[in-house]
Amino acid sequence: MMLDQFLSWVFSSWIVIPILVAFLMGLSEFGWRVGLARTKAKPGKTRESGSVPTAVLTLLGLLLGFSFAMAVSRHDTRSELVVQEANSINDTVLRARLLPEPQAANVIRLLREFLALRIEAQS
């Protein structure tokens, strides 16, 4: 259980994003310095400036695509869980109506209170 908590902390989006930005900026700086050293070593060659921005923008597009794919997956899972919970509450109400009258009214009243609290907790 401890490993699960540690991994969920490490991979939370608020921790990963700054680390990823710092890592990409460091790689960009490293690439810029290597390119500067190569152009100083071979001054006669023409500079190719189109491939680096294209590669960086491609990686940014992949990063955004994966981020949106993960967000859509989490949204779908959350929606499915909400529907399952609503169906469970509905089934409980239907089964409570099968109880004898004093208990049925009490259970339905408690379920309405629970539902109000549950909706309040979601907001």
N, C-alpha and C positions, 0 to 999 in steps of 0.2 A: 504494500500500500504506500509505503514511503517513496518508492521509486516512481509510482504513478503520480503522486503529488509533485515531486520534483520535476518530472518531465512536463506536466501541465503548466508549471510555473515558467520553465525554460522556454517552452514553445508558445507562450501566450503572445498575442500579436503586439502588445505594447513593449515587449522585450525584444522580439525578433526584428521588428522594423528598424530600430536604431542600430542594432548590430549589423543588419544587412546593409543599411545605408553607409555606415562607416567602412564596412568591408569593400563595398563597391567603389567608394571614393578613394580608398587606399589602392585598389587595383587600377583605378583610372590614373592616379598620381604615378604609380609604378610604370604603367604603360607610357605615360607622357614623358617621363624621364628616360626610359629606354629609347623611345623614338627620338628624343632630343640628342642623346648620345650617338645614335646611329647617323643622324643627319650631320653632326659635327665630324664624325669619322669619315663620311663619304660626301663631301660638299658638292660634287659634280652631279649627283643624282637628283632627279626631280622628286618632289614630295607628292605622295599619294594621300589626299585628305578625305576621300570619300568613303573608304572602307571602315574606318574606326567609328565615325558617328552612326553609320548604318548598323554595325555590330552592337553598339551600345543601345540604340533604339530597339533593335530586335530583342535583346535581352530584357529591356524594360517592358516590351510588349508581352513576352513570355511570363515575366513576373506578374504583370497585371492580369493576364489570362488565368494563371494558376490561382491567384488570389480570389478572383471572381468565381472560379469554379468551386473553391472551398466554401465561399460564402453562400452560393446557391445550394450546395449540398447541406450545409447547416440549416438554412432556411427551410428546405424541404423536410428535413428530419423534425424540426421544431413544429412545423405545420401538422405533420402526421401525428406527433405526440399530443397536440392540442385536440385533434379530432378524436383520437383514441380515448382521451380523458373525458371529453364531452359524451361520447357513447357509453362509457362506463358509468357516468353519473346518471344518464338516462335509463340505463338498465337497472340501476339501483332503485330509482324512483318507481319503475314499473314493478319490480319485485316487492317493494315496500307496500304497494297497494294490495298485495295478496295477503298481508298480515291482517289480523283482527283489528277492528276499528280503533280502539284507543291507541294501540301501538302504531298503527299505520299513520295516523295523523301526527304523532310525535316524531316518527322517523322522517316523514316528509318535511316537517317544520325544521328539523335539524339539518336535513339536506339543503333546504333553501338558505339557511344561515351559512352553511359551509360554502355554498355556491357564491353567496355575496362576498364572503371573506376571500375566496379563491380569485374572484374577479378583481377585488381590491388589491390583492397581492400582485397580480399581473400588471397593474398600471403603474 
